[in-house]
């Protein structure tokens, strides 16, 4: 298996992450998996192989919801858009409570990617 090309998670990890299982073993990293999906379309394709895992599925839903809400900010992510068009995952509306809960991670991710 070829090593993962992680955009964000490797920068916040204490060790080198080479597989999706490495990410899923670390609870702290799973909190940021949704940001990785937004910034890294190749990870979305890998994530679809793990859709039966609840953490991955919720991360994909979060990623799609935030991507659609802030599409003007991100580069095109065809993999997420395809999941939306195929109705594989259904996004939610980002309400104030959700925004307050996830805004810090979101801002860290876009600053890391130098999108703001």
Secondary structure, DSSP 8 states (H G I E B T S, - for coil): ------SSHHHH-SS---SHHHHHH-HHHHTTHHHHHHH-HHHHHHHHTTTTSHHHHHHHHHHHHHHHHTTTTS---HHHHHHHHTTSS------HHHHHHHHHHHHHHHHHTT--
